[in-house]
Amino acid sequence: MSHKGLNMRKQKMNRDWIATARTLSEALPYLQRYSDAVVVVKFGGNAMGDDEAMAEFARDLVLMKQVGMNPIVCHGGGPMINEMLAKLGIESTFVRGKRVTTKETVEVVEMVLSGLVNKRIVQAINDAGGRAVGISGKDDDMMVCEADDPELGFVGRPVEMNVQIIRDLYGAGMIPVIAPVATGMADNETFNVNGDTAAGAIAGALQADRLLLLTDVAGVKDASGEVLTQLHPGQVRSMIADGTIAGGMIPKTETALKAIDEGVRAVVILDGRVPHACLLELFTEHGAGSLIRSTEPRVKPHGLRQGETGL
């Protein structure tokens, strides 16, 4: 390589490192803001089936823990459940497009979520140098459910939350990874809980600082298809009423509103397909989805996303 070529390469390398240093420096107000903050992350969608995406997500969580945040993971696992049901030859019946969860089905749900999926995430976090512990809503009676709709069988709606076990774990330096399987009011009763619903109930019970719902879409869109980066709960309600928010986004936004009512400071519906989505959301002015909040921000760093006044 010529002398000139070497110089060019050196300049480029210097520029890259300087940009990295600048990024770290610009993150300072966010790092200060989120010190000791409780952040519940709902992990699901495409990233779960992809080893590289899983490793990246795990590394980001370890970074969050390293800088003094308290991340808590709640995960789904629908595709893996479907796969196992098919392997075992268990036929599903549907009512109004929703699967009926029989006693036989809920056993498979628990096996897949508490076993296979949960431990895969735990392992990925540990591989990235974190200390993850996997539990389900059954552990220490953390999540107690009633049937959400008797016609759908063992699909649960959380009615009682006991989240001290989560505080104990993150207080001891662990990253809790929670499978959305819950206990019922009767002895030896098991409920499958929607992953978003479970994450919202956990965040609400913890009065979390942030609930991050990772999805496979860019965020909440307005009537023209543009992603709205900042929303007030009132806006969300009127967008559901007039049909702007439709389909699968309705339950997600309803989970967000319920969590805010229960004392979660802000909820972000963010695009889990974007690399490092959680870090972008928490530590840069860019953000990575739609932030829903009803309270005034506490901190006003220099750089802010459009239309935002602080954190």
C-alpha positions in Angstrom: 0.0 0.0 0.0 1.3 3.5 -0.9 2.2 6.0 1.7 -0.8 8.1 0.6 -3.1 5.0 1.0 -1.8 4.4 4.5 -2.5 8.0 5.4 -6.0 7.9 4.0 -6.7 4.7 6.0 -5.3 6.2 9.2 -7.5 9.4 8.7 -10.6 7.2 8.2 -9.8 5.2 11.3 -9.3 8.3 13.4 -12.6 9.7 12.1 -14.4 6.5 13.1 -12.9 6.4 16.6 -13.6 10.1 17.1 -17.2 9.5 16.1 -17.4 6.7 18.6 -16.0 8.9 21.3 -18.5 11.7 20.4 -21.4 9.2 20.6 -20.3 8.2 24.1 -19.9 11.8 25.2 -23.3 12.7 23.8 -24.8 9.8 25.7 -23.8 11.3 29.1 -27.1 13.1 30.0 -29.0 9.9 29.1 -26.6 7.8 31.2 -27.1 10.1 34.1 -30.9 10.1 33.6 -31.2 6.4 33.5 -28.8 5.5 36.4 -30.7 3.0 38.6 -33.8 3.2 36.3 -36.0 0.1 36.0 -36.6 -0.7 32.4 -38.8 -3.6 31.3 -38.1 -4.9 27.8 -40.6 -7.1 25.9 -38.6 -9.3 23.6 -40.2 -11.1 20.7 -40.7 -11.1 17.0 -38.1 -11.9 14.4 -35.1 -11.3 16.6 -36.0 -14.4 18.7 -35.5 -16.8 15.9 -32.2 -15.4 14.8 -29.0 -16.3 16.7 -27.2 -13.1 15.7 -30.1 -10.8 16.6 -30.4 -12.6 19.9 -26.7 -12.2 20.7 -26.9 -8.5 19.8 -30.0 -8.0 22.0 -28.3 -9.8 24.9 -25.2 -7.6 24.6 -27.3 -4.5 24.7 -29.0 -5.6 27.9 -25.6 -6.4 29.5 -24.5 -2.8 28.5 -27.7 -1.4 30.1 -26.9 -3.3 33.3 -23.2 -2.3 33.2 -24.1 1.5 33.1 -26.3 1.2 36.2 -29.8 0.5 34.8 -32.0 -2.4 35.9 -33.2 -4.1 32.8 -35.9 -6.8 33.1 -36.8 -9.0 30.1 -40.2 -10.5 29.4 -40.4 -12.7 26.3 -42.9 -14.3 24.0 -42.5 -17.4 21.9 -45.6 -18.0 19.8 -43.8 -19.5 16.7 -41.9 -22.0 18.9 -45.1 -23.0 20.6 -46.8 -23.6 17.2 -43.8 -25.6 16.1 -43.9 -27.9 19.2 -47.7 -28.4 19.0 -47.2 -29.5 15.3 -44.4 -31.8 16.3 -46.5 -33.4 19.0 -49.5 -33.6 16.7 -51.8 -31.5 19.0 -54.6 -29.9 17.0 -55.7 -26.4 18.0 -59.3 -25.1 17.8 -60.0 -21.4 17.2 -62.7 -19.1 18.5 -63.1 -15.8 16.7 -59.5 -16.2 15.3 -58.0 -16.8 18.7 -56.5 -20.2 19.8 -58.3 -22.1 22.5 -55.7 -23.1 25.1 -56.6 -26.5 26.5 -54.9 -28.2 29.5 -52.9 -30.2 27.0 -51.9 -27.1 25.1 -50.9 -25.1 28.2 -48.5 -27.8 29.2 -46.7 -27.4 25.9 -46.8 -23.6 26.3 -45.1 -23.9 29.7 -42.6 -26.4 28.4 -41.5 -24.2 25.5 -41.6 -20.8 27.2 -40.2 -21.7 30.6 -37.8 -24.2 29.1 -36.5 -23.8 25.6 -37.1 -20.0 25.0 -36.4 -18.7 28.4 -33.1 -20.5 28.8 -31.9 -19.6 25.3 -32.2 -15.9 26.2 -30.6 -16.5 29.6 -27.7 -18.2 27.9 -27.3 -15.4 25.4 -27.1 -12.8 28.2 -24.6 -14.9 30.1 -22.5 -15.5 27.0 -22.3 -11.7 26.7 -20.9 -11.4 30.2 -24.1 -10.7 32.1 -25.7 -12.6 34.9 -29.2 -13.6 33.8 -31.7 -15.7 35.8 -34.7 -17.2 34.1 -38.1 -17.4 35.9 -41.8 -17.5 35.0 -44.8 -15.8 36.4 -45.2 -18.8 38.7 -42.0 -18.2 40.6 -42.8 -16.8 44.1 -46.4 -16.4 42.9 -45.3 -13.4 40.9 -48.2 -13.4 38.5 -51.6 -14.7 39.4 -54.3 -14.9 36.7 -57.9 -15.4 36.0 -59.3 -16.7 32.7 -59.4 -13.7 30.3 -62.2 -15.3 28.3 -63.6 -18.7 29.5 -64.2 -19.7 25.9 -60.4 -19.5 25.2 -59.5 -21.8 28.0 -56.3 -21.2 29.9 -55.4 -17.8 28.5 -54.8 -15.6 31.6 -55.4 -12.0 32.6 -53.1 -10.9 35.5 -55.2 -10.0 38.6 -52.5 -10.1 41.3 -48.8 -9.2 41.0 -46.0 -10.0 43.5 -42.9 -8.4 42.1 -40.5 -8.5 45.1 -38.7 -11.5 43.6 -37.8 -9.2 40.6 -36.4 -6.5 42.8 -34.4 -9.1 44.8 -32.9 -10.3 41.6 -31.9 -7.0 40.0 -30.8 -5.7 43.4 -28.3 -8.6 43.5 -26.9 -7.8 40.1 -29.0 -10.2 38.0 -30.9 -9.6 34.8 -34.3 -11.3 35.3 -35.7 -13.1 32.2 -39.4 -13.8 32.6 -41.6 -16.3 30.8 -45.2 -15.2 30.5 -46.7 -18.3 32.2 -48.7 -17.7 35.3 -50.4 -19.5 38.1 -54.2 -19.4 38.7 -56.4 -18.9 41.7 -57.0 -22.7 42.0 -54.3 -25.1 43.0 -52.1 -26.4 40.2 -53.6 -24.2 37.6 -51.5 -22.8 34.7 -52.2 -19.9 32.4 -50.6 -18.8 29.2 -50.4 -14.9 29.2 -49.9 -12.7 26.1 -46.2 -11.5 26.2 -47.1 -7.8 25.9 -49.8 -8.1 28.6 -47.3 -9.8 30.9 -44.6 -7.2 30.3 -47.2 -4.4 30.9 -48.4 -5.9 34.2 -44.8 -6.4 35.4 -43.8 -2.8 34.4 -47.0 -1.5 36.1 -46.4 -3.4 39.3 -42.7 -2.2 39.4 -43.7 1.4 38.6 -41.0 1.1 35.9 -39.3 4.1 34.4 -39.7 2.6 30.9 -41.5 -0.2 29.2 -40.0 -1.0 25.8 -42.2 -3.1 23.6 -40.1 -4.5 20.7 -42.1 -5.2 17.6 -41.7 -6.0 13.9 -43.1 -2.6 12.8 -41.6 0.9 12.8 -43.9 2.2 15.5 -47.4 3.9 15.8 -48.3 5.5 12.4 -50.6 8.4 11.7 -53.3 8.4 9.0 -50.7 9.2 6.3 -48.4 6.3 7.4 -45.8 8.4 9.1 -44.4 7.1 12.4 -45.3 9.3 15.3 -42.2 9.6 17.6 -44.1 11.1 20.6 -47.7 10.6 21.7 -49.9 11.5 24.6 -52.3 8.8 25.9 -55.3 11.0 24.9 -54.0 11.0 21.3 -53.6 7.2 21.3 -57.2 6.8 22.6 -58.7 9.0 19.8 -56.5 7.2 17.2 -57.9 3.9 18.3 -61.5 5.3 18.2 -61.1 6.7 14.7 -59.4 3.6 13.3 -56.0 5.1 12.7 -54.6 2.6 15.1 -55.8 -0.8 13.9 -55.2 -4.6 13.9 -52.3 -5.9 16.0 -51.3 -2.4 17.1 -54.5 -2.0 19.1 -53.6 -4.5 21.9 -50.1 -3.1 22.0 -51.2 0.5 22.5 -53.9 -0.6 25.0 -51.1 -2.4 27.0 -49.1 0.8 26.9 -52.1 2.9 28.1 -52.8 0.5 31.0 -49.1 0.5 32.0 -49.1 4.3 32.1 -52.3 4.3 34.2 -50.5 2.0 36.6 -47.6 4.4 37.0 -45.1 3.5 34.3 -43.3 6.7 33.4 -43.3 6.2 29.6 -43.9 3.3 27.1 -42.1 3.0 23.8 -43.4 0.8 21.0 -40.1 0.3 19.1 -38.8 -1.4 16.0 -36.9 -4.5 17.1 -35.6 -5.0 13.6 -33.4 -1.9 13.9 -29.9 -2.9 15.1 -29.4 -1.9 18.8 -33.0 -0.5 19.0 -32.9 -0.4 22.8 -29.7 1.6 22.9 -30.9 4.0 20.2 -34.0 4.6 22.2 -32.4 5.1 25.6 -29.1 6.7 24.8 -29.5 8.8 21.7 -31.6 11.8 20.7 -32.8 9.8 17.7 -35.1 7.3 19.5 -36.3 4.2 17.7 -40.1 4.2 17.8 -43.2 5.8 19.3 -42.9 7.1 22.9 -46.2 7.4 24.8 -46.2 9.4 28.0 -48.5 11.6 30.1 -45.9 13.3 32.4 -43.5 16.1 31.9 -39.9 15.1 31.2 -37.4 15.3 34.1 -34.2 16.1 32.3 -33.4 18.4 29.3 -30.2 17.3 27.6 -28.8 19.3 24.8 -29.8 17.0 22.0 -33.4 15.9 21.7 -35.6 14.2 19.3 -37.9 16.4 17.2 -40.7 17.8 19.3 -39.4 16.4 22.5 -38.6 18.6 25.5 -36.7 16.2 27.7 -36.5 12.7 29.3 
